[in-house]
Amino acid sequence: MTESISSGKFITVEGIDGCGKTTQAEFIIDGLVEAGLSAKIVREPGGDPISESIRKLLLHAEESMSDRAEALLMIASRAQLTDKVILPQVINGTWVVADRYADSTLAYQGGGRGLSVQSLDSINEFGTYTLKPDLTFFIDISVDVANTRMRVERDRIEKEGDGFQQRVREQYLKLHENEPERVILINGEQSIEDVRAEIWNHVKEKLEL
Ligand code: TYD
């Protein structure tokens, strides 16, 4: 990404289903606004009318979807959101917090579905216009704890079961090991307030607030 003095930062929040990332993404936004910054939350897949249409297809399709079609649709939704929402906002000085981004595809379609992480990385690079998050929080919880937290009504991907979620979690752990400076591992089994405080300390320290 081209940096300029007025450009905002891009933060992403990741983890398996039920880890509490949406709540924490909202807390980050609250903190940024309190610090006097302009901040916007987006969610993936979705966040723009075209991306939301792709989300409906991805999460509620009745027909069986091929793994590669699923991966490409995730990345198509990301390309739309990046071009139309994230990049214009960041360039204008707004801090954008994304509830999931490119790492979700590496974890779910790579780890979960078993597609090549290397191939997905290249397609992600194309789909993100090479935008990389300044900071990523991986909120880690066990699959057992996730099961106690997840709502009863599950979408197509949430219905994949424990083995799938376990592989997704393992891939997230690898992403953290490969890029520990960017992908910060947070123990998501602490209280919501403790997770919030830990994340905020990292935001302040790493992004020099
Ligand atoms: P999410 O919006 O986090 O679910 P919820 O509406 O319950 O908060 O994500 C929807 C599902 O899509 C989730 O199971 C993870 C999955 N997903 C992928 O498989 N690959 C991706 O690239 C993304 C962004 C999401």
Boltz pocket constraint, residues with backbone or C-beta under 6 A from the ligand:
constraints:
  - pocket:
      binder: B
      contacts: [[A, 17], [A, 22], [A, 43], [A, 44], [A, 45], [A, 59], [A, 74], [A, 75], [A, 99], [A, 100], [A, 101], [A, 102], [A, 104], [A, 105], [A, 106], [A, 108], [A, 109], [A, 155], [A, 157], [A, 158]]
      max_distance: 6.0
